[in-house]
Amino acid sequence: MKNEILLVSPNCSDIAPPSVITKRFPDGESYCRLEGVENIAYKKVYVLHRLFPNPDENLITLLQIMYGAKKAGAESIELILPYVPYARADKEWLSGEVVSAKLLVKLLRENGATKVYTWDCHFLKRPGIIEYENLTFVNKCMGEELISYIRKIYKEIVVVSPDSGAKYIVGQSGLFMMKERGDYEQEEQKTYRKIKNLEPQFDKLMIEDKIVVLVDDMIAGGGTMIRAAEKCLELGAKDVICAATHGMFLNDALLKMLGVGIKKIITTDTIINPTSKVSIKKDISAILEPEQFQKEPEQLV
């Protein structure tokens, strides 16, 4: 990487040694310092940084890193963001709503990003190289890796997407459900949309007495997975396993999911959590030279 340099945030220390120092002032403001700043001029800079948890704070830190890299003379900046927040706010459902996905991309583009590498970004809907709001995204799908990991434990499985919007993750042979959301609801200053209906687009005989693997791009509050799991068990599934690229598990979602009879939950390390069993390190090492990274297996123990 003679003409390239990697800047690694402390929140990605499980992937590579950090080269950015971040702290927080007593008033909550973010402090950021780039190490080896004298080596940045005229080089392509890769920034490896997680935006979750605390997306607002981590977005400011990312902008600081990009600003510092530009000030130091970076030729270009490419971002490696395991999870892209604000991705679900990609449509205007109610008059006057801000489409935050587009705002986020605008912030990244106008502050120097020329390309973003990410995994199962919600607003992109498919893997590959995609232009969105005049910024190039390289969107990697983790469905195959998740399913492969589970097949090593359970040989005979039926793969189902609980949401037609993410059915690309399960591939051509996967089954799917149609999800209909209701109106916005408010609870303790938090807003969300409950699931109004979840309808399987397959016959009961296709899952009866079988192990069903529900695969989605993310698990946030767990509502979709819980409704889908309950539906599959009602139709006679032997067991239900849940898999997702991004595992947030908000408001005790993990416990709630296990409480309805879900046998196992598997996610990747885009967001570190107790169910992270499949790693994105192989994909990152394909972006950069292998010697920049720790030699660890793709699947976490």
N, C-alpha and C positions, 0 to 999 in steps of 0.2 A: 504493500500500500504506500508506495513512495509518494504518489501525488494525491493520496487520500489520508484522512485522519478520522479516527473514531472518538466521539465524545460520549461517555457513558455516565448516566445519572446514577446517584447512589441507590435509587429504588430499583435498579437493574443489576445490582451487585451479584445476584445469583447467576447472571449470564456472563458478565465480564467485569474486570476490575474497574471501579469508578474512576473517572478523570474529571469529574465536576464536583465541587464542594457546594452543598446547599445547607443553609441554616435558617432559623426563624427569629426575627427580632421580637422583643417583649410585646410589641403592639400587634404582632401577627404578620407583619410584612416579611416578604421573602428576601433572603440574601443568596447571591449566586456568584461563584468564582470558577473560571475555567483554568484547569492546570495545563501547562505546556502551551500556553497561548502563543508563544513566539513561533511555534511550528505550524500555525494554521494558515498563514498568508499564502494565497494562490493555490490552495488545495481544495478538493472536494471534501466537505465535512459531512460525516454521518452522525446523527444524533440518536442515541438509543435511550428512550425515556418512557416510563409508564405514566399514564394520565389518570389512573384509578388505583386506589381510592382518592378521595379529595380532589375531584377533577378541576374545580376552580383554582385551587392553590397550585396544582401541578401544571395547569395550563400557563399560569403566570411564570412559573419556573422554566417551562419550555421556551416561552417567548424571551426570557432573559438569556437562556443559553444561545438561542438563535441570534439575538442582538449582539451578544459578546463575540460570537463567531464571525458575524459580518464586520464588526468593528475591528477584529483582528485580521481582516483581509481575506476571508474565505471566498473561494471562487464560486462555490455553489453549496447548497445545504439540502441534504436528503434525510428525511425523518424515518426512524424505525419505531413505530408506535404499536405495541402489542394489542391495545384496545383503544378505539376511538370513542370518546364520550360524546354526548349530545346527538348521537347517530340516530336515535329513535325519533327525535323531533325533526323529521325530514319532510313533513307536509303541514299545510295550514288547515287544521281541522275546524277551527273556529275563527271568525273574522277578527283580524288584528293580532293573531298569534305570530310570534317570531319563529321562523324556521331556523332553529339554532344550528342544525347541521350545516347549512349554507354559511351562516355567520362564522362558525368555527373554521371552515375551509378557507373563507375569505381572510381570516386572521392569519392563518398559516401561510397562505400564498403571498399576502402583502408584506409579511415579515421575513420573506426570503426562502421559503420552502419551494423546491422545484419538483420533489417527488416524495410520496409517502408510502412506506411499506407497512402493511397491517394484515390482520387476520379476521376473516368473516365480519367485515364492517357492515353494520345493519342497513345503511342506505345504499350500498352498492349492489346487493342482492345476487351477486354472482362472483366467482373467482376470475382472476386475470388482470390485465392491465386496462385500467378504466379511467377515462377523463371525467372529472366531476367538478363543476364550477371552475373550470380552467386550471385545475391542478391534477397531475397524474398520480393515480393510486395503483399500487401493486397489491391486490387483495388475494391472500392465500386462504384456501378452504381447508379446515382441519377435520372435516367429516370422515374422510378415509382413514386418517390416523386414529381417530377415536374409535371407529368401528373395528379397525384391525386390532386395537388393544383389547377390546371386549371379546372379540372372537377367540383370542388366546385363552380366555377364561371359560367362555360359553360357546360351544361349537355351533349349536343350532339356534339361530336368533332370527327374528323378524324386525326389520328396521323401519321406523315410522317417524315422520316429521309431524310435530303437533301444530304446525303453522305452515300454510301453503307458501307464505313469503320466504320461508327458509328451506323449502323442500329441495333446493339445489344441493344442500349439504348431505342429504342421504343418497343422492345419485339417482339414476334412471330406474333402478330396481326397487327403490324404497317406496313405502306407502306414505300417505299424508292425510291430515285432517284440515278442515276449513274452520278458521277461527273468526268469530264476529265479536267485536268489542262494543261495549255500551258507552253511555255518555260519561263525561268526566265526573269524578266524585272527589269530595274534599274530606280529609281527616287529619286533624292536628297540624294544619298548615302544609300538609302534603297532598299533592294531587295525583290521581291515577285513574285509569280506565279499567273497570272490571270486565271480565270475559262474559259476554252475553250468551254466546252459544259456541260449542265446539263439536263439530260433526265429522265423524270418520268417513273418508271417501273410499272405503273398502268393506268387504263382506266379513261378518263375524267369523266365518270358517277360516279366514286367512290368518287369524291370530289365536284361535281357540286352542288351549293346552300348549301354547308356545311361549317362549321367552321373548318379550317385546322390548326393543331398545328404542327409546324416544330420544331423538337427536335434534338440537336446536342451536342457534348461534349464541344465545346467552340464557342464563338463569338469573333473574333479578330478584323479584319477590317470590318466585316459585309458583305463581298462580296458574300459568299455562301448563306447566309440567304436572301439577297436582290434578287439574281437571282432566288432562289427557291420560294420566295414569289411572285415575278412577274409572274413566270410560273404558280403557282397555281391560281392566280387571272385571268390570261389569260384563264385558263381552267374552269373558272366559280365559283371558291370558293367564298362563301359569305363573309368571313373574314379570315385573317391570323394572327395567334399568334405565336410568336417565344419563344422557351425555350432552355436554355443551362445550363450545369453545371458551366462552367467558363465564366464570362462576362468581357472581357478586354475593348471592345469598343474603339479601337484605332482610331485616326484621325477623331473624331466626328462621329464614326460609329453609335452610338445610334440615333443621329439626322437624319442621312442618312436613317436608317432603317425605322424610323417613317415617313420620307418624301415620301417613296414609297407606303404608305398605310398599313403598318403593324399595326394592332390594339393594340397589347399589347406585351411586352417583359418581360419574367420572367427568372431569374437566381438564383443560390444559393449564399451563402456567402463564398464560397471558395476564391473568390476575392470580396471584398466589393465594391459595386457600387449601383447606385440608383435603379436598378432592382432586387436587392437581396431580394427575398421573401421566399425562402426555405432554411432552415439551416442544416448544417452538425453536429450540436451540439449533437444530439441524437446518431449519429454514434461514435463520439469521446467519449461520456460518456459510450458507450458499450466497448470501448477499455480499459478505466480506471475506477476506482471506482467513482460512481456518486457524492460523496461528494467533489470531487476535482473541480467540475464545478458549474457554476451559474445555478440555476434552472430556465431556461427560455424555452418557447415553441419551438418546432422544426421549426415552420413557423414564419418568422419575420413579424412584423407589417409594 
